[in-house]
Each structure stands twice: as C-alpha cells, then as structure tokens.
C-alpha cells in the first residue's frame, strides 16, 4: 500500500508510536485521523502536521466505549469519504509478578483497552475497509506469541488480539489485508511508565531503563511503514524476534531462559 492519498485512522496517537506514525505517514501524503483520550496532545501533533502542509485532524475518544469507536469512523467518513487503513496502537501494560498482584481489577482495564478496544474499532471500520480493499495494522508485541514474566495480563490481552486478527484475516482474505508488527523494547514511548504495578496503580514517573537492544522510536516506525508499503503480513522489530516461533517449538527452555534474563535487565531506576 502506498500511503499517499490514503486515509489512516490511528488509535493511541497522542504519544509514542502512534504520534510518530501520524507524523511520518503524513509526510508520505497520507490523510491521518488521530484518535486518543488526551485531546491537548492530539491537537499539538495535528497542528504540527498541518503546519507543514500535510493533512490530519484530531478526535478525542476512548476506545473502550464502542459508541466512541463508531464516532471515530463516522467523523473520518464524513471528512474524507473513505478509510484505507486502521492502526491499532492504543494500549496499556503492567509490570508485576502475578502472585504479587494485590488488586486484580486492572486486568479488566488492560483487556478492555488492548483487546476489546481493538475489537470495537475493527467492528466499526471493517465495512469501510472492505470497500477500499484496505488494511489493518496491529502494533503488537512479542508478548502476543509467547509468555513474558511480570506481564501476565498484558500477555493475555495481546494473545487474544493476535488470535482475533488471525481469524479476521481468514474471514476477509479477499477484501482486506492485515499487518502485525511484532515489537520488542522500543525507546521513546510511555508504555512502561504508564504500566500498572502490583498494587493496581500506575508507575507514576518511575522509569525502567532500556538495554542497548532497545530500538529507537523513529526506526521502529520507519520499519512499520516500509512493511505497509511492501504489503507484508508480519514484521518483527528487531528482526531477531522472528526466531521466536521456531525457538518456542524446538527450544522452549532456552527461549524462556533468555526472555527471563531480558526482563531482569530492565530494572526499575
């Protein structure tokens, strides 16, 4: 898919990967609909895009509310008369061992945002994506295809979304395409600092350092856009994550040991 002239809806577009996707796609001539709960950040991003002569607009929405997902799609159609791509980027994480969790309630919040929020958006946009022979882009994670310590609720939500989109691909293979971006540690996002702790509260400014293996935000987004342009089904960032399915099948103990070691290196500082 050539982004030029295409209409992209991006959820979670107020910061991190979503914001960077909006900026980079607009430079390639895409019309970008930026959706998130934080309207001030969205409007700032859209002003920057439009000031540079490109095209975007902001819409405040909470994707855990189906009616607001319907609103995102309705406004996009009213403004541009089509939808070519839906980017499922909004998400929330956690960082706590399951047996240390005191308030399990935040698991519901994670599932409502990461899974049901995406399901709602797909349900709202799918008829229009089928009309345009469009694309769904899922900003996914290695945690969608294997377990990760300290992330049980997040892992479950991403596994659910992975399975859902696999089914949507099969049911609509002649009408739409789906790109799953399987991401590792990415610098420059708020995912870690906004993640839930064992007590159900957010990290609240605490920082978990990235290792040297973490990928810069701009490089991650450029790789996703290149994959959109090449009509790939899956992209791994970094590429070594592509080994996970093989290692999971034949060398599970080795894979789980390496993942546990990687988690331990990302200490709270």
RABEL-V488989 format. One record per residue. N is the residue number from 0. RES is the residue in three letters. D_LAST is the distance of its C-alpha to the last C-alpha in Angstrom with 1 decimal. Layout:
<<N/RES/D_LAST> <N/RES/D_LAST>>
This chain:
<<0/UNK/41.4> <1/UNK/41.8> <2/UNK/39.6> <3/UNK/42.2> <4/UNK/44.0> <5/UNK/42.0> <6/UNK/40.5> <7/UNK/36.9> <8/UNK/35.3> <9/UNK/31.5> <10/UNK/29.6> <11/UNK/26.1> <12/UNK/27.1> <13/UNK/25.4> <14/UNK/22.2> <15/UNK/20.6> <16/UNK/23.0> <17/UNK/25.7> <18/UNK/25.9> <19/UNK/25.9> <20/UNK/28.6> <21/UNK/30.7> <22/UNK/30.5> <23/UNK/31.4> <24/UNK/34.0> <25/UNK/35.7> <26/UNK/36.2> <27/UNK/38.0> <28/UNK/40.4> <29/UNK/39.0> <30/UNK/39.5> <31/UNK/36.2> <32/UNK/35.9> <33/UNK/32.4> <34/UNK/31.5> <35/UNK/28.6> <36/UNK/28.3> <37/UNK/27.0> <38/UNK/30.2> <39/UNK/29.0> <40/UNK/26.6> <41/UNK/29.3> <42/UNK/32.0> <43/UNK/30.1> <44/UNK/29.6> <45/UNK/33.3> <46/UNK/34.5> <47/UNK/32.9> <48/UNK/34.5> <49/UNK/37.9> <50/UNK/37.9> <51/UNK/37.9> <52/UNK/41.0> <53/UNK/39.4> <54/UNK/39.5> <55/UNK/37.2> <56/UNK/37.0> <57/UNK/34.5> <58/UNK/35.1> <59/UNK/33.0> <60/UNK/32.8> <61/UNK/31.1> <62/UNK/31.7> <63/UNK/31.6> <64/UNK/35.0> <65/UNK/37.7> <66/UNK/39.9> <67/UNK/37.2> <68/UNK/36.9> <69/UNK/40.7> <70/UNK/40.4> <71/UNK/38.1> <72/UNK/40.7> <73/UNK/43.6> <74/UNK/42.5> <75/UNK/41.7> <76/UNK/45.2> <77/UNK/46.8> <78/UNK/45.3> <79/UNK/45.5> <80/UNK/47.9> <81/UNK/45.9> <82/UNK/42.5> <83/UNK/41.8> <84/UNK/38.2> <85/UNK/35.7> <86/UNK/32.0> <87/UNK/30.0> <88/UNK/26.5> <89/UNK/25.4> <90/UNK/22.9> <91/UNK/20.3> <92/UNK/18.0> <93/UNK/16.3> <94/UNK/13.7> <95/UNK/15.3> <96/UNK/17.9> <97/UNK/21.3> <98/UNK/22.5> <99/UNK/19.7> <100/UNK/20.5> <101/UNK/22.3> <102/UNK/23.6> <103/UNK/24.9> <104/UNK/26.2> <105/UNK/23.4> <106/UNK/24.7> <107/UNK/27.7> <108/UNK/25.8> <109/UNK/24.1> <110/UNK/27.5> <111/UNK/29.3> <112/UNK/27.1> <113/UNK/26.5> <114/UNK/29.9> <115/UNK/32.5> <116/UNK/31.4> <117/UNK/32.1> <118/UNK/35.3> <119/UNK/36.5> <120/UNK/35.9> <121/UNK/37.7> <122/UNK/40.5> <123/UNK/41.0> <124/UNK/41.0> <125/UNK/42.6> <126/UNK/46.2> <127/UNK/45.6> <128/UNK/43.6> <129/UNK/46.5> <130/UNK/48.9> <131/UNK/47.1> <132/UNK/46.3> <133/UNK/42.7> <134/UNK/39.3> <135/UNK/36.3> <136/UNK/32.9> <137/UNK/30.2> <138/UNK/26.6> <139/UNK/25.8> <140/UNK/23.4> <141/UNK/23.7> <142/UNK/22.9> <143/UNK/26.4> <144/UNK/28.1> <145/UNK/26.4> <146/UNK/24.2> <147/UNK/20.4> <148/UNK/18.6> <149/UNK/16.5> <150/UNK/18.4> <151/UNK/21.9> <152/UNK/22.9> <153/UNK/21.7> <154/UNK/23.4> <155/UNK/26.6> <156/UNK/26.8> <157/UNK/26.5> <158/UNK/29.0> <159/UNK/31.3> <160/UNK/31.1> <161/UNK/31.7> <162/UNK/34.8> <163/UNK/36.0> <164/UNK/36.0> <165/UNK/37.6> <166/UNK/40.4> <167/UNK/40.7> <168/UNK/41.1> <169/UNK/43.9> <170/UNK/45.7> <171/UNK/45.7> <172/UNK/45.8> <173/UNK/48.7> <174/UNK/47.3> <175/UNK/43.6> <176/UNK/41.0> <177/UNK/37.4> <178/UNK/34.5> <179/UNK/31.4> <180/UNK/28.4> <181/UNK/26.3> <182/UNK/22.9> <183/UNK/19.9> <184/UNK/16.4> <185/UNK/17.2> <186/UNK/15.4> <187/UNK/16.2> <188/UNK/16.5> <189/UNK/15.3> <190/UNK/15.6> <191/UNK/12.1> <192/UNK/11.4> <193/UNK/14.9> <194/UNK/14.8> <195/UNK/16.1> <196/UNK/14.5> <197/UNK/16.7> <198/UNK/18.4> <199/UNK/19.5> <200/UNK/17.5> <201/UNK/15.3> <202/UNK/11.5> <203/UNK/12.8> <204/UNK/10.5> <205/UNK/7.1> <206/UNK/5.6> <207/UNK/5.7> <208/UNK/6.5> <209/UNK/10.2> <210/UNK/12.4> <211/UNK/15.5> <212/UNK/17.5> <213/UNK/16.3> <214/UNK/19.3> <215/UNK/19.6> <216/UNK/20.8> <217/UNK/24.1> <218/UNK/25.0> <219/UNK/24.2> <220/UNK/26.5> <221/UNK/29.2> <222/UNK/29.3> <223/UNK/29.8> <224/UNK/32.5> <225/UNK/34.3> <226/UNK/34.3> <227/UNK/35.9> <228/UNK/38.5> <229/UNK/39.3> <230/UNK/39.6> <231/UNK/37.4> <232/UNK/36.8> <233/UNK/33.4> <234/UNK/30.8> <235/UNK/27.8> <236/UNK/24.9> <237/UNK/24.3> <238/UNK/27.7> <239/UNK/26.7> <240/UNK/26.0> <241/UNK/29.7> <242/UNK/30.0> <243/UNK/28.5> <244/UNK/31.9> <245/UNK/33.6> <246/UNK/31.1> <247/UNK/30.9> <248/UNK/34.7> <249/UNK/35.4> <250/UNK/32.3> <251/UNK/30.3> <252/UNK/29.0> <253/UNK/27.7> <254/UNK/26.1> <255/UNK/24.3> <256/UNK/23.1> <257/UNK/21.6> <258/UNK/20.0> <259/UNK/18.4> <260/UNK/17.2> <261/UNK/15.7> <262/UNK/13.8> <263/UNK/12.5> <264/UNK/11.2> <265/UNK/9.0> <266/UNK/6.2> <267/UNK/3.8> <268/UNK/0.0>>
